[in-house]
């Protein structure tokens, strides 16, 4: 009997907590007695993190392109290795006009 009572109490608690979701709020208008109130779903805004312009990556985890340049993909952005300082810079137009980003000479 005690086990049945405790299981019922736990299930009641779980249903009470799940019905009080933060995504579901009753509407602000008064509903007639015969009809249930409408629920409004709240959409939360996603927080976007800032994209760093320079990162430090071990060359062992970076990949090589066809022309032998090192690159690293991070969260949908491609970073290319600067041969002068060894850091990886976010791609932008004209990045390969800089001599520091030239591929290594094949020997």
C-alpha positions in Angstrom: 0.0 0.0 0.0 2.8 2.4 0.9 4.6 1.6 -2.4 1.4 2.3 -4.4 0.9 5.6 -2.6 4.5 6.7 -3.1 4.4 5.8 -6.8 1.2 7.8 -7.2 2.7 10.8 -5.4 5.8 10.7 -7.6 3.8 10.5 -10.8 1.5 13.3 -9.7 4.6 15.4 -9.0 6.1 14.7 -12.4 2.9 15.5 -14.3 2.5 18.8 -12.3 6.1 19.9 -13.1 5.8 18.9 -16.8 2.5 20.8 -17.2 4.1 24.0 -16.0 6.5 24.4 -18.9 8.0 27.8 -19.5 7.4 27.5 -23.2 3.6 27.3 -22.7 1.7 30.2 -21.3 -2.1 30.6 -21.1 -3.5 33.4 -23.2 -4.3 36.7 -21.6 -7.9 36.9 -22.9 -10.7 35.5 -20.7 -12.1 32.3 -22.1 -15.7 31.3 -21.8 -16.5 28.7 -19.2 -17.1 25.9 -21.7 -13.9 26.4 -23.7 -10.3 25.8 -22.6 -7.9 28.7 -22.7 -5.5 28.9 -25.7 -1.8 28.4 -25.1 0.9 30.7 -26.6 4.3 29.3 -27.4 7.2 31.5 -26.5 10.2 31.4 -28.8 13.5 32.0 -27.1 16.3 34.0 -28.9 19.5 32.1 -29.5 22.7 33.7 -28.2 25.4 33.9 -30.9 29.0 33.9 -29.8 31.5 36.2 -31.3 33.7 34.8 -34.0 37.4 35.3 -33.1 39.6 36.8 -35.9 42.8 35.0 -34.8 43.1 31.5 -33.2 46.1 29.3 -32.1 45.9 25.7 -33.4 48.3 22.9 -33.3 49.4 22.0 -36.8 48.8 18.3 -36.1 45.0 18.9 -36.0 44.9 21.3 -38.9 44.3 20.1 -42.5 46.2 20.8 -45.7 44.6 22.1 -48.8 45.6 21.0 -52.3 48.2 23.8 -52.6 49.7 22.7 -49.3 48.4 25.6 -47.1 47.3 24.8 -43.6 43.7 25.5 -42.7 41.3 24.8 -39.8 37.5 24.8 -39.8 35.8 26.1 -36.6 32.0 26.4 -36.3 31.5 26.9 -40.0 34.4 29.4 -40.4 37.7 28.7 -42.1 41.0 29.9 -40.7 44.2 29.9 -42.7 47.7 29.7 -41.2 50.0 32.7 -41.4 53.5 31.3 -42.0 55.2 34.3 -40.3 53.7 33.9 -36.8 52.1 30.5 -37.0 48.6 31.8 -36.0 45.4 31.0 -37.9 43.5 34.0 -39.3 39.8 34.1 -40.3 39.4 34.1 -44.1 38.6 37.4 -45.8 38.9 38.7 -49.3 42.5 39.4 -50.2 44.0 37.2 -47.5 46.1 35.4 -50.1 47.5 38.6 -51.6 49.6 38.8 -48.4 53.0 37.0 -48.8 52.7 35.5 -45.2 49.9 33.3 -46.4 51.7 31.9 -49.5 52.0 28.1 -49.6 55.3 26.6 -48.6 57.8 26.0 -51.5 57.8 22.4 -52.7 61.2 20.9 -52.7 
